[in-house]
Amino acid sequence: MRQDLDARVLAWMAEADWRADEPRFTALALELFCFQFAHCTPYRRFCEARGATPDSVSDWRDVPAVPAGTFKEVAIRSFPAEHTCKTFRTSGTSSGRRGELHLDTLALYEASLLPPIRRFLFPDLESARAEGGERFRIIVMAPTPREAPDSSLSHMFGRMLDALGTSDSGFCMKPARLLEQATAPVALCGTAFAFVHLLEDAGPVRLPDGSRVMETGGFKGRGREISRGELYAWIEEKLGVPPARIVNQYGMTELGSQFYDSVLREPERPRRKLAPPWTRVRLVDPETGRDAMPGKPGLVTIHDLANTGSVAAIQTADLGHAIEDGFDVLGREPGAEERGCSIAADLMLGA
Amino acid sequence: MTSAAEIRAAGERLAEAGAALRDRPRGRTVDAFASLLEAWRDPGGTWQKRLVETLPGSAGFSPENVREGLARGLEHWTGNALRELVSRELEKIGEDARGFPRTSVLLAGSIPMPTITSLMGPLLLHSPVLAKPASRDPVTADLFAESLRDLDPELGAAIEVIPFASDDSQCAEAFFDADCVVATGSDETVFAITRFVRAGARLVAHGHRLSVAVVGPEHAEALALDVALWDQLGCLSPVAAYCDAADAERLAEALAQALSETEKRLPRGELPTASAAAIRRELDEAAMRRAAGRDVSVRGDEALRWAVVREADAGFRPAPLHRFVRVHPIESRDQLLQALASLAPHLAGIATDLPSEVFAPFCVRVCTPGTLQAPPLAWHHDGQPLLAPLAR
């Protein structure tokens, strides 16, 4: 059953035509729920406690979502532990616990990551792809996969460089000089935190036209916190890359798939994150468990068919809001003040 | 909204009001505030009534909760309690202790009692007060100033309440241009204002804190009241209960029932989406731990009006507040003290019927369950004395 499911999801990922195809998604999501219900004991008990079983669930929206924080404490596998070939871990916090995604194959993980990158970070390479010339100079500000073997982000960047990077592409934590010398367009990628470090040190340069930036992750617990708008203005000031050419990636260790801003692909439409067809993103009202009312924020809950080896439905810790056919993740409300004087204990714990 | 020029003008008016206080006998000031507290502590009086009418709209509490919270919180704040407090403090800092030419008070949160003491402290030392009200409580400071003007116009002239946008740096510069600044808020807020406070000025910061309970199942009702008042958002609201391991599950069950009953009398107020998301996440994570075989139990109202998670151990976990309580089993007194020691820097109060000596290592308020939200006047927000930090 699992091999058949993997094969059908892989086939979908390989298709260039991104059609949502609801019946196909529903069929795969329900079969995957059956499989994971049967093979992941904690998940089965979690679902049973909610009265959700393969017999009772006929809509993928009713498949119980596991909170992402659970991956810090519970080994979530739908395969025997001894078949684990790779474990990705979340970045550490002062609470000391790191989330773990165990995989028994990297096939889906790797197959799911490239199509969205091509589509949203390099839409201009799609025509070149047909001619076999789809390469771009990519500079990544992150540890290499060898330096951080349990980092899913480093792994993703490594795959991206292998598949799409030119020979002068690579990892570089301090690329200021490389950027000064750039004469051809560059794709500069890294965590938002890495960009803050770069921008603090880098003198103003103007990256060649056609350059782009991909940033991911936040700043929580890293001391300095700036808004995304401030970061983008700073990138424009220091690197000459306007916000319209800066793409935010939304992803997490617990998910096989990632979500990218639409700005490069659909510059005339609002910035939003668009989901690959083998995923669904719901914004759930945390009080009711149902879809949030239009215009209201909701908990970003992701159903990712790439997660065949763990669980497909993941409840993230983020609030988001819908924008046309996509979504965006909400940061903390600017100027929001606390109602009480009790410390937010997650802050105290640094979680 | 207010401009920086208006804040500076208020500062000039306060300088004049401060000069008028210079030769005023302290006893008259203490008597005035003693009368003011007597007026405020009357549940049928003007000030509590007006707060019950106006605070729920801005702060998001139910009127029932504000009514009960004020009645309990101000119950022991008598005129005599104030006289004793001032007398005791002046013995230590000197009878002729004076405050600064001006004290700027940055208010936060939406629970009235800390606002009252924050405003009253400098004025008792004849330091005029310029106050910025909290966005979630724009009413308490204004009512306090109004009641003071009614009672004693000379003192009433020495307080001005000026709202301005938190991100207006020109207003902030004018506001914090004082010899003494009192700031209440998160560590982040306090850190953010340090850049505005001039060199050599006194900064009195009251950070956010939390409280816990050390109780058995027989205290479930009292604990539920401590949790429900102010929707568990105050620093004296217990976020966790430590209980003898043999009784922990019984306490969780009794507490769930008591919270459910209390909800009928003191309905929970507004629940912001981010807080609802945090509660949902913590409940679901606890359910997954249980599903994975951990000895955890989860109880909660479907609409997230209250929740009780009985954990498998004493390890502290995130507290999303809004009536979400964790019950931690404790095997020994040593284990309890160890668990509390990890919270010590942030701990404000402990509700328990154990002797207070047990908690001597911690500088916290120890009280019987059900009375956490009724601190004596002498307990000023986070344990600092009321007057000493404000004296020159």
Boltz contact constraints between the chains, C-beta under 6 A:
constraints:
  - contact:
      token1: [A, 42]
      token2: [B, 291]
      max_distance: 6.0
  - contact:
      token1: [A, 42]
      token2: [B, 292]
      max_distance: 6.0
  - contact:
      token1: [A, 45]
      token2: [B, 291]
      max_distance: 6.0
  - contact:
      token1: [A, 46]
      token2: [B, 287]
      max_distance: 6.0
  - contact:
      token1: [A, 46]
      token2: [B, 288]
      max_distance: 6.0
  - contact:
      token1: [A, 46]
      token2: [B, 291]
      max_distance: 6.0
  - contact:
      token1: [A, 67]
      token2: [B, 281]
      max_distance: 6.0
  - contact:
      token1: [A, 67]
      token2: [B, 284]
      max_distance: 6.0
  - contact:
      token1: [A, 67]
      token2: [B, 285]
      max_distance: 6.0
  - contact:
      token1: [A, 69]
      token2: [B, 285]
      max_distance: 6.0
  - contact:
      token1: [A, 70]
      token2: [B, 285]
      max_distance: 6.0
  - contact:
      token1: [A, 70]
      token2: [B, 288]
      max_distance: 6.0
  - contact:
      token1: [A, 74]
      token2: [B, 288]
      max_distance: 6.0
  - contact:
      token1: [A, 74]
      token2: [B, 292]
      max_distance: 6.0
  - contact:
      token1: [A, 286]
      token2: [B, 276]
      max_distance: 6.0
  - contact:
      token1: [A, 286]
      token2: [B, 277]
      max_distance: 6.0
  - contact:
      token1: [A, 286]
      token2: [B, 280]
      max_distance: 6.0
  - contact:
      token1: [A, 287]
      token2: [B, 276]
      max_distance: 6.0
  - contact:
      token1: [A, 287]
      token2: [B, 304]
      max_distance: 6.0
  - contact:
      token1: [A, 297]
      token2: [B, 273]
      max_distance: 6.0
  - contact:
      token1: [A, 299]
      token2: [B, 277]
      max_distance: 6.0
  - contact:
      token1: [A, 317]
      token2: [B, 281]
      max_distance: 6.0
  - contact:
      token1: [A, 319]
      token2: [B, 277]
      max_distance: 6.0
  - contact:
      token1: [A, 335]
      token2: [B, 166]
      max_distance: 6.0
  - contact:
      token1: [A, 335]
      token2: [B, 167]
      max_distance: 6.0
  - contact:
      token1: [A, 337]
      token2: [B, 135]
      max_distance: 6.0
  - contact:
      token1: [A, 337]
      token2: [B, 136]
      max_distance: 6.0
  - contact:
      token1: [A, 339]
      token2: [B, 110]
      max_distance: 6.0
  - contact:
      token1: [A, 339]
      token2: [B, 136]
      max_distance: 6.0
  - contact:
      token1: [A, 339]
      token2: [B, 233]
      max_distance: 6.0
  - contact:
      token1: [A, 340]
      token2: [B, 109]
      max_distance: 6.0
  - contact:
      token1: [A, 340]
      token2: [B, 233]
      max_distance: 6.0
  - contact:
      token1: [A, 340]
      token2: [B, 234]
      max_distance: 6.0
  - contact:
      token1: [A, 341]
      token2: [B, 109]
      max_distance: 6.0
  - contact:
      token1: [A, 341]
      token2: [B, 208]
      max_distance: 6.0
  - contact:
      token1: [A, 341]
      token2: [B, 234]
      max_distance: 6.0
  - contact:
      token1: [A, 341]
      token2: [B, 235]
      max_distance: 6.0
  - contact:
      token1: [A, 342]
      token2: [B, 210]
      max_distance: 6.0
  - contact:
      token1: [A, 342]
      token2: [B, 233]
      max_distance: 6.0
  - contact:
      token1: [A, 342]
      token2: [B, 234]
      max_distance: 6.0
  - contact:
      token1: [A, 342]
      token2: [B, 235]
      max_distance: 6.0
  - contact:
      token1: [A, 342]
      token2: [B, 237]
      max_distance: 6.0
  - contact:
      token1: [A, 342]
      token2: [B, 321]
      max_distance: 6.0
  - contact:
      token1: [A, 343]
      token2: [B, 208]
      max_distance: 6.0
  - contact:
      token1: [A, 343]
      token2: [B, 209]
      max_distance: 6.0
  - contact:
      token1: [A, 343]
      token2: [B, 210]
      max_distance: 6.0
  - contact:
      token1: [A, 343]
      token2: [B, 346]
      max_distance: 6.0
  - contact:
      token1: [A, 345]
      token2: [B, 318]
      max_distance: 6.0
  - contact:
      token1: [A, 345]
      token2: [B, 319]
      max_distance: 6.0
  - contact:
      token1: [A, 346]
      token2: [B, 318]
      max_distance: 6.0
  - contact:
      token1: [A, 348]
      token2: [B, 346]
      max_distance: 6.0
  - contact:
      token1: [A, 351]
      token2: [B, 318]
      max_distance: 6.0
